[in-house]
Amino acid sequence: MTNPPTGPALVPARTFEGLAAVIGEVYPRWRVWADGTGWHAMRRGNYRQLPGPGAGVHSLHSPDPALLVCQLDAQDQIPPPDGWDIREPAPPATPEPARRRP
């Protein structure tokens, strides 16, 4: 008896986009997406990854959305560096208006 095929090839892209959007709503300081290599999350705003054990990371990668959520949860438990307040998501970047030449 063989098992039915499973995996990303059988799941519509809309499902991945929807799940990524839901994960992003739960973790608003992270941009979440999926592609052919797995699931990814990158911190929003100008986050600088500091060296050393126990420091938060700039980006995460996982083959599975559940594992990515575990990684996101662990990252959100790491206290920010001294003097940093990262509780609120960074505001979205807005492009500067084009200037007209006189």
JOLIN-V81058 format. One record per backbone hydrogen bond with DSSP energy under -0.5 kcal/mol. CO is the residue of the C=O (numbers start at 1). NH is the residue of the N-H. E is the energy in kcal/mol with one decimal. If there is no record, write none. Layout:
[[CO & NH & E] [CO & NH & E]]
This chain:
[[7 & 10 & -1.7] [8 & 11 & -1.1] [10 & 12 & -0.5] [12 & 15 & -1.1] [12 & 16 & -1.1] [13 & 17 & -2.4] [14 & 18 & -2.6] [15 & 19 & -2.5] [16 & 20 & -2.7] [17 & 21 & -2.1] [18 & 22 & -2.1] [19 & 23 & -2.5] [20 & 24 & -2.4] [21 & 25 & -1.7] [22 & 26 & -1.7] [23 & 27 & -2.1] [27 & 30 & -1.8] [29 & 44 & -3.0] [30 & 32 & -0.6] [31 & 42 & -2.1] [33 & 40 & -3.1] [35 & 38 & -1.4] [38 & 35 & -2.6] [39 & 62 & -2.6] [40 & 33 & -2.2] [41 & 60 & -2.9] [42 & 31 & -3.3] [45 & 47 & -1.3] [47 & 49 & -0.6] [52 & 55 & -1.4] [58 & 43 & -2.6] [60 & 41 & -2.1] [62 & 39 & -3.9] [64 & 68 & -1.9] [65 & 69 & -2.2] [66 & 70 & -1.8] [67 & 71 & -2.2] [68 & 72 & -2.8] [69 & 73 & -2.6] [70 & 74 & -2.2] [71 & 75 & -2.4] [72 & 76 & -2.2] [73 & 77 & -0.8] [74 & 77 & -0.7] [74 & 78 & -0.5] [75 & 78 & -1.1] [81 & 84 & -2.2] [84 & 86 & -0.5]]
